Amino acid sequence: MDRFFHLTERRTNLRTEGLAGVTTFLTMVYVVIINPAVLAQAGVDQGAAFVATCLAAAIGSALMGLLANFPIALAPGMGLNAYFAYAVVLGMGVPWQVALGAVFLSGLLFMLVSVLEMREWLINGIPLSLKLGIAAGIGCFLGLIGLKTMGLVIDNPATLLGIGDLREPATLLGAVGFLLIGIFTVWRVPGAIVLGILITAALGVPFGLTEIGGVVSLPPSLAPTFLHLDIAGALGIGITGIVFSFFLVDLLDNTGTLIATTRRAGLMRKDGTVPNLGPALLADSGGAVIGAVLGTSTTVSYMESASGVQAGGRTGLNAVTVAVLFLVTLFLSPLATGVPGFATAPALVFVACLMVQALRELGWEDPTEYVPAVITTLATPFTFSIATGIGLGFITYAMLKTAAGRAREVTAAVWLLAGLCLVKLILG
């Protein structure tokens, strides 16, 4: 174990890595409750989605730990699952099987650019401001969905949006759940999000809003989703933009998490490069492909891995520990699938708060940088499309830089992506 994971070299030990893995798991285990609930809205069998979520997280985390020896855990990504369910399936009318095919293809594309080393060209060519705007925009998209699910934000023909009825028990409990998660976070309680979800669900029992048939059981069947992806359908002309959106967000999300987490763990070289980046990217992309086969939306590296690093995790043993714990979680399906929407929605809103923090790093003194980022942030939730938000951001960036006489600052990657997005917006 010491030789394989380089425990001594990285100044850690088995106990520290194990505790760090438990810490990471507790901060991200909410995914096994939220992800199946979100995918169920798209018509995916919730029990099968729960199994797919646990297996995708376990396999992806194990790959990251064993191949790259990084203390980074993987699971189906928040924001991308919402895009999958609400924008692609419900919004565009795409069957969930075809959407899974798009996730599969985006994973293969991610794997291809990683192997061919095109990733550096794309990532380095996209300015930091747009990366920050994309992260914040996905956060706002997730927050809007959470507020709507809680009943706190409702449709209003006169003003587009309005506030819901706080006298409704589900809405009131949702608001209480959000405050609980916030309070637990302030108090630095481990597993603050999942603890808030479970307490909120329990508060719904007296109102008849929560019905949980148990805690432990054999895992549900994976048959309703396993190998049900429709790759042929995803290759259709109308799905191209969706594949690109999954790919781009997956690429940015994973790269950002890898850079931030390895830097915090002291694994980044002095020149800013990351060792074992190739195996890490293969683990990321492989996780996305495997997740689609199992029946879940895009699997990504989780920023919550930073909590395990903070607890002392420095090696892939941390990620392997997380993988084992997700396998154990397979036997808690009654608890995970029985939690109602009003209890999971506050977690979506809180995750949105975490993601919007990205905007604080913007260069607010330069309008050619902050305007495109803010446009991306606003357009993503209000057009209810990650793809549209990203596209408008790239186009705005290229146009403002050109208008300012600074077209040379626009990289070839941005021109390419802006052109593709413009064509997509025009053609529909």
C-alpha positions as CSV (number, residue, x, y, z in Angstrom):
1,M,0.0,0.0,0.0
2,D,2.8,2.4,0.9
3,R,4.7,1.7,-2.3
4,F,1.6,1.8,-4.6
5,F,0.1,5.0,-3.2
6,H,3.4,6.7,-2.1
7,L,2.1,7.2,1.4
8,T,5.5,8.0,3.0
9,E,6.6,10.1,0.1
10,R,3.5,12.3,0.4
11,R,3.8,12.4,4.2
12,T,0.6,10.6,5.0
13,N,-0.6,7.2,6.3
14,L,-3.4,4.6,6.1
15,R,-5.4,6.1,9.0
16,T,-5.2,9.7,7.7
17,E,-6.2,8.6,4.1
18,G,-9.1,6.5,5.5
19,L,-10.4,9.4,7.6
20,A,-10.0,11.8,4.7
21,G,-11.9,9.5,2.4
22,V,-14.8,9.3,5.0
23,T,-14.8,13.1,5.1
24,T,-15.0,13.5,1.3
25,F,-17.8,10.9,1.2
26,L,-19.9,12.7,3.8
27,T,-19.6,16.0,2.0
28,M,-20.8,14.5,-1.3
29,V,-23.1,11.6,-0.4
30,Y,-26.0,13.9,-1.0
31,V,-25.6,13.0,-4.7
32,V,-27.2,9.6,-4.1
33,I,-30.4,11.3,-2.9
34,I,-30.5,14.3,-5.3
35,N,-29.3,12.7,-8.6
36,P,-32.0,9.9,-8.7
37,A,-34.7,12.4,-7.8
38,V,-33.6,14.8,-10.6
39,L,-33.3,12.0,-13.2
40,A,-36.7,10.6,-12.1
41,Q,-38.2,13.9,-13.4
42,A,-37.0,12.9,-16.8
43,G,-38.7,9.6,-16.7
44,V,-35.6,7.5,-15.5
45,D,-36.5,4.8,-13.0
46,Q,-35.5,6.2,-9.7
47,G,-34.3,2.9,-8.1
48,A,-32.1,2.1,-11.2
49,A,-30.8,5.7,-11.2
50,F,-29.9,5.3,-7.5
51,V,-27.8,2.2,-8.3
52,A,-26.3,3.8,-11.4
53,T,-25.3,6.8,-9.3
54,C,-23.6,4.7,-6.6
55,L,-21.8,2.5,-9.1
56,A,-20.7,5.4,-11.3
57,A,-19.3,7.2,-8.2
58,A,-17.6,4.1,-7.0
59,I,-16.1,3.1,-10.3
60,G,-15.0,6.7,-11.2
61,S,-13.5,7.3,-7.8
62,A,-11.6,4.0,-7.9
63,L,-10.3,4.8,-11.3
64,M,-9.0,8.2,-10.2
65,G,-7.4,6.7,-7.1
66,L,-5.8,3.7,-8.8
67,L,-4.7,5.3,-12.1
68,A,-3.7,8.8,-11.1
69,N,-3.2,8.4,-7.3
70,F,-5.1,11.6,-6.7
71,P,-7.3,12.3,-3.7
72,I,-10.2,13.2,-5.9
73,A,-13.6,11.5,-5.9
74,L,-16.0,11.4,-8.8
75,A,-19.9,11.2,-9.1
76,P,-22.7,12.4,-11.4
77,G,-22.3,16.2,-11.5
78,M,-24.8,18.7,-10.1
79,G,-25.9,21.1,-12.8
80,L,-25.2,18.6,-15.6
81,N,-27.9,16.3,-14.2
82,A,-30.3,19.3,-14.1
83,Y,-29.4,20.2,-17.7
84,F,-29.9,16.5,-18.7
85,A,-33.4,16.3,-17.1
86,Y,-34.9,19.7,-17.3
87,A,-33.3,21.3,-20.3
88,V,-32.7,18.4,-22.7
89,V,-35.4,15.8,-21.8
90,L,-38.2,18.0,-20.5
91,G,-37.3,21.2,-22.3
92,M,-36.4,19.9,-25.7
93,G,-38.5,16.7,-25.7
94,V,-35.4,14.5,-26.2
95,P,-36.0,10.9,-24.8
96,W,-33.8,10.1,-21.8
97,Q,-32.3,7.2,-23.7
98,V,-31.1,9.6,-26.4
99,A,-29.8,12.0,-23.8
100,L,-27.8,9.2,-22.2
101,G,-26.3,8.5,-25.7
102,A,-25.3,12.2,-25.8
103,V,-23.5,11.8,-22.4
104,F,-21.8,8.7,-23.8
105,L,-20.6,10.5,-26.9
106,S,-19.4,13.6,-24.9
107,G,-17.4,11.2,-22.7
108,L,-15.8,9.6,-25.7
109,L,-15.0,13.1,-27.1
110,F,-13.5,14.1,-23.8
111,M,-11.4,10.9,-23.8
112,L,-10.2,11.6,-27.4
113,V,-9.1,15.2,-26.7
114,S,-7.3,14.0,-23.6
115,V,-5.4,11.2,-25.5
116,L,-4.5,13.5,-28.4
117,E,-3.5,16.3,-25.9
118,M,-5.9,18.8,-27.5
119,R,-7.3,19.5,-24.0
120,E,-4.5,21.9,-23.3
121,W,-5.2,23.9,-26.4
122,L,-8.9,24.2,-25.6
123,I,-8.5,24.9,-21.8
124,N,-5.7,27.4,-22.2
125,G,-7.6,29.1,-25.0
126,I,-10.7,29.8,-22.9
127,P,-10.2,32.9,-20.8
128,L,-10.6,32.6,-17.0
129,S,-13.5,35.0,-17.0
130,L,-15.6,32.8,-19.2
131,K,-14.7,29.7,-17.1
132,L,-15.8,31.5,-14.0
133,G,-19.0,32.7,-15.7
134,I,-19.9,29.2,-16.8
135,A,-19.4,27.8,-13.3
136,A,-21.6,30.6,-11.8
137,G,-24.2,30.2,-14.5
138,I,-24.6,26.5,-13.9
139,G,-24.9,27.3,-10.2
140,C,-27.7,29.8,-10.9
141,F,-29.4,27.3,-13.2
142,L,-29.3,24.7,-10.3
143,G,-30.6,27.3,-7.8
144,L,-33.6,28.2,-10.0
145,I,-34.5,24.6,-10.2
146,G,-34.2,24.1,-6.5
147,L,-36.3,27.2,-5.7
148,K,-39.0,26.0,-8.1
149,T,-39.0,22.5,-6.7
150,M,-39.4,24.0,-3.1
151,G,-42.3,26.0,-4.4
152,L,-40.6,29.2,-3.3
153,V,-40.4,30.5,-6.9
154,I,-43.5,30.1,-9.1
155,D,-44.7,31.1,-12.5
156,N,-46.4,34.6,-12.6
157,P,-47.8,35.7,-16.0
158,A,-47.5,39.4,-15.0
159,T,-43.9,39.4,-13.7
160,L,-42.5,36.1,-15.2
161,L,-41.6,34.8,-11.7
162,G,-43.1,35.3,-8.3
163,I,-42.9,34.0,-4.7
164,G,-44.7,30.9,-3.7
165,D,-47.0,30.4,-0.7
166,L,-45.0,30.0,2.5
167,R,-48.1,28.7,4.2
168,E,-47.7,25.5,2.2
169,P,-46.0,22.9,4.5
170,A,-43.7,21.6,1.7
171,T,-42.5,25.1,0.8
172,L,-42.0,26.1,4.4
173,L,-40.1,22.9,5.2
174,G,-37.9,23.5,2.1
175,A,-37.0,27.0,3.4
176,V,-36.2,25.5,6.8
177,G,-34.1,22.8,5.2
178,F,-32.0,25.4,3.4
179,L,-31.4,27.3,6.6
180,L,-30.4,24.1,8.4
181,I,-27.8,23.3,5.7
182,G,-26.4,26.8,6.0
183,I,-26.3,26.6,9.8
184,F,-24.6,23.2,9.8
185,T,-22.0,24.6,7.3
186,V,-21.3,27.6,9.5
187,W,-20.8,25.2,12.4
188,R,-18.5,23.0,10.2
189,V,-20.7,19.9,10.8
190,P,-19.4,17.0,8.7
191,G,-22.0,16.0,6.0
192,A,-23.9,19.3,6.5
193,I,-25.8,18.9,3.2
194,V,-27.0,15.3,3.6
195,L,-27.8,15.9,7.3
196,G,-30.0,18.9,6.3
197,I,-31.7,16.8,3.7
198,L,-32.5,13.9,6.2
199,I,-33.8,16.3,8.9
200,T,-36.0,18.1,6.5
201,A,-37.4,14.8,5.2
202,A,-38.1,13.7,8.8
203,L,-39.9,17.0,9.5
204,G,-42.3,16.1,6.7
205,V,-43.5,12.9,8.4
206,P,-46.1,14.6,10.7
207,F,-47.5,16.4,7.6
208,G,-47.8,13.1,5.6
209,L,-45.3,14.5,3.1
210,T,-42.6,11.9,3.7
211,E,-43.1,8.2,3.5
212,I,-40.0,6.0,3.9
213,G,-40.4,2.3,3.8
214,G,-37.2,1.5,5.6
215,V,-33.5,2.1,5.6
216,V,-31.6,-1.0,4.5
217,S,-32.4,-3.4,1.7
218,L,-30.9,-5.1,-1.3
219,P,-30.2,-2.7,-4.1
220,P,-33.0,-2.1,-6.7
221,S,-32.6,-3.5,-10.2
222,L,-30.3,-1.7,-12.6
223,A,-32.1,-3.3,-15.6
224,P,-34.4,-0.3,-16.4
225,T,-31.3,1.9,-17.3
226,F,-28.4,-0.5,-17.9
227,L,-27.4,-0.3,-21.6
228,H,-30.5,1.7,-22.5
229,L,-28.6,4.6,-24.0
230,D,-29.5,5.4,-27.6
231,I,-26.2,6.3,-29.3
232,A,-27.8,6.2,-32.8
233,G,-30.4,8.7,-31.8
234,A,-27.7,10.9,-30.2
235,L,-25.8,11.0,-33.5
236,G,-28.8,12.8,-35.1
237,I,-28.3,16.3,-36.4
238,G,-30.4,18.0,-33.7
239,I,-28.4,16.5,-30.8
240,T,-25.0,17.9,-31.8
241,G,-25.3,21.0,-29.7
242,I,-26.3,18.9,-26.6
243,V,-23.2,16.7,-27.0
244,F,-21.0,19.8,-27.3
245,S,-22.6,21.3,-24.1
246,F,-22.1,18.1,-22.1
247,F,-18.5,17.9,-23.4
248,L,-17.5,21.5,-22.8
249,V,-19.0,21.7,-19.3
250,D,-17.5,18.3,-18.4
251,L,-14.1,19.5,-19.7
252,L,-14.1,22.8,-17.8
253,D,-15.6,21.3,-14.6
254,N,-13.1,18.4,-14.4
255,T,-10.1,20.5,-15.3
256,G,-11.0,23.2,-12.7
257,T,-11.4,20.6,-10.0
258,L,-8.2,18.8,-10.8
259,I,-6.2,22.1,-10.7
260,A,-7.8,23.4,-7.6
261,T,-7.6,20.1,-5.6
262,T,-4.1,19.1,-6.6
263,R,-2.9,22.6,-5.8
264,R,-4.4,22.5,-2.3
265,A,-3.0,19.0,-1.8
266,G,0.5,20.2,-2.7
267,L,0.7,17.9,-5.7
268,M,1.1,20.6,-8.3
269,R,4.6,21.3,-9.6
270,K,6.3,24.7,-9.2
271,D,5.7,25.6,-12.9
272,G,1.9,25.1,-12.4
273,T,1.7,21.8,-14.2
274,V,0.0,18.7,-12.7
275,P,1.8,15.4,-12.6
276,N,-0.2,12.3,-13.8
277,L,-2.7,14.6,-15.5
278,G,-3.2,12.1,-18.4
279,P,-4.3,9.2,-16.2
280,A,-6.6,11.6,-14.2
281,L,-8.3,12.9,-17.4
282,L,-8.8,9.3,-18.6
283,A,-10.4,8.4,-15.3
284,D,-12.7,11.5,-15.6
285,S,-13.7,10.7,-19.2
286,G,-13.9,7.0,-18.5
287,G,-16.2,7.7,-15.6
288,A,-18.6,9.7,-17.9
289,V,-18.7,6.9,-20.4
290,I,-19.3,4.2,-17.8
291,G,-22.0,6.3,-16.1
292,A,-23.9,6.7,-19.3
293,V,-23.8,2.9,-19.8
294,L,-25.1,2.4,-16.3
295,G,-27.8,5.0,-16.7
296,T,-26.8,8.3,-15.2
297,S,-25.9,11.7,-16.4
298,T,-22.3,12.9,-16.7
299,T,-19.8,11.8,-14.0
300,V,-17.3,14.5,-13.0
301,S,-14.6,15.2,-10.4
302,Y,-16.1,16.7,-7.2
303,M,-14.9,19.9,-5.7
304,E,-16.0,18.4,-2.4
305,S,-12.8,16.4,-2.6
306,A,-11.2,19.5,-1.1
307,S,-12.7,18.6,2.2
308,G,-10.8,15.3,2.2
309,V,-7.6,17.1,1.3
310,Q,-8.2,19.5,4.2
311,A,-8.5,16.5,6.4
312,G,-5.0,15.3,5.3
313,G,-5.7,13.2,2.2
314,R,-2.9,13.3,-0.2
315,T,-3.2,10.0,-2.3
316,G,-5.5,7.9,-4.3
317,L,-6.2,5.8,-1.2
318,N,-8.6,8.6,-0.2
319,A,-10.5,8.2,-3.5
320,V,-10.6,4.4,-3.2
321,T,-12.1,4.7,0.3
322,V,-14.8,6.9,-1.1
323,A,-15.4,4.2,-3.8
324,V,-15.9,1.5,-1.1
325,L,-18.3,3.7,0.9
326,F,-20.5,4.3,-2.3
327,L,-20.7,0.6,-2.7
328,V,-21.9,0.2,0.9
329,T,-24.5,2.9,0.2
330,L,-26.1,0.6,-2.4
331,F,-27.8,-1.1,0.5
332,L,-29.5,2.1,1.7
333,S,-31.8,2.6,-1.3
334,P,-35.1,2.9,0.7
335,L,-33.7,5.9,2.5
336,A,-32.2,7.5,-0.6
337,T,-35.1,7.0,-2.9
338,G,-37.8,7.8,-0.4
339,V,-36.7,11.4,0.3
340,P,-39.2,13.8,-1.2
341,G,-38.4,16.7,-3.5
342,F,-39.0,19.5,-0.9
343,A,-36.1,18.0,1.2
344,T,-33.6,17.7,-1.7
345,A,-34.4,21.0,-3.3
346,P,-32.7,23.1,-0.5
347,A,-29.5,21.2,-1.2
348,L,-29.6,22.3,-4.9
349,V,-30.0,25.9,-3.8
350,F,-27.1,25.6,-1.4
351,V,-24.8,24.0,-4.0
352,A,-25.7,26.9,-6.2
353,C,-24.4,29.3,-3.5
354,L,-21.1,27.4,-3.5
355,M,-20.8,27.5,-7.3
356,V,-21.6,31.2,-7.7
357,Q,-18.5,32.0,-5.5
358,A,-16.6,31.7,-8.8
359,L,-17.6,35.3,-9.7
360,R,-15.4,36.8,-6.9
361,E,-12.3,36.0,-9.0
362,L,-13.5,38.1,-11.9
363,G,-11.5,41.1,-13.0
364,W,-14.2,43.7,-12.3
365,E,-12.2,46.6,-13.6
366,D,-12.3,45.3,-17.2
367,P,-15.7,45.3,-18.9
368,T,-14.4,43.1,-21.8
369,E,-13.9,40.4,-19.1
370,Y,-16.7,40.7,-16.6
371,V,-19.5,41.5,-19.0
372,P,-19.3,38.2,-21.0
373,A,-19.0,36.3,-17.7
374,V,-22.1,38.0,-16.3
375,I,-24.0,37.5,-19.5
376,T,-23.2,33.7,-19.3
377,T,-24.2,33.7,-15.6
378,L,-27.6,35.4,-16.3
379,A,-28.4,33.7,-19.6
380,T,-27.9,30.2,-18.4
381,P,-30.8,30.2,-15.9
382,F,-33.1,32.6,-17.7
383,T,-32.9,30.8,-21.0
384,F,-33.0,27.5,-19.1
385,S,-30.1,26.3,-21.2
386,I,-26.4,25.8,-20.3
387,A,-25.6,25.6,-24.0
388,T,-27.2,29.0,-24.7
389,G,-25.5,30.6,-21.8
390,I,-22.1,29.4,-22.8
391,G,-22.7,30.4,-26.4
392,L,-23.8,34.0,-25.6
393,G,-20.8,34.3,-23.4
394,F,-18.3,33.3,-26.1
395,I,-20.0,35.5,-28.7
396,T,-20.1,38.6,-26.3
397,Y,-16.4,38.1,-25.4
398,A,-15.2,38.0,-29.0
399,M,-17.4,41.0,-30.0
400,L,-16.4,43.2,-27.0
401,K,-12.7,42.5,-27.4
402,T,-12.9,43.4,-31.1
403,A,-14.8,46.6,-30.3
404,A,-12.2,47.6,-27.8
405,G,-9.5,47.1,-30.4
406,R,-8.1,44.1,-28.6
407,A,-9.1,41.3,-31.0
408,R,-5.6,39.9,-30.7
409,E,-6.5,38.8,-27.1
410,V,-9.2,36.5,-28.5
411,T,-7.7,33.1,-28.9
412,A,-8.3,30.8,-31.8
413,A,-10.2,28.5,-29.5
414,V,-12.6,31.3,-28.5
415,W,-13.2,32.3,-32.1
416,L,-13.9,28.7,-33.0
417,L,-16.3,28.1,-30.2
418,A,-18.0,31.5,-30.7
419,G,-18.5,30.8,-34.4
420,L,-19.9,27.3,-33.6
421,C,-22.3,28.8,-31.0
422,L,-23.4,31.6,-33.3
423,V,-24.3,29.1,-36.1
424,K,-26.1,27.0,-33.5
425,L,-28.1,29.9,-32.3
426,I,-29.0,31.0,-35.8
427,L,-30.0,27.6,-37.1
428,G,-31.8,26.7,-33.8
